Amino acid sequence: MNQLLSKKLKMTKNNKGFTLIELIVVIAILGILAAIAIPRLGAFQGTAEKRADESNAKLLNTAIQVYYADKGEYPDVAVAAIATPTVAEVNALATAVGEFLEEGAVIEFNTIGDIEFKGATGAISGVVYTGN
């Protein structure tokens, strides 16, 4: 009886843990879940960048209008083309109206190609976000 009992205990000791098949199945399931989740997270980032650009354009528009109300003219910013500003031109506009921005506000567009200036060269009257 003791031999049978000790043999049974030895067999149950060796059966602890997961089999290789079980581990492979779990890893496959985790891989499938990751393949579904990762592209969705990328879409959230793109949407957040667009919303940040829209918000920055509105912030600049507000600062331009306050600048106009205070000084009676639009900010004088040298730009090459009104429709497609460069990063340097957007930074120059932000600097020109900087005193009318909220303290600590940072204007940084993720996709500068989605921004257009309104007005004439040397007198920027607004910023338009054209991204979808």
Order of alpha helices (4+ residues) and beta strands (2+ residues): alpha-alpha-alpha-beta-beta
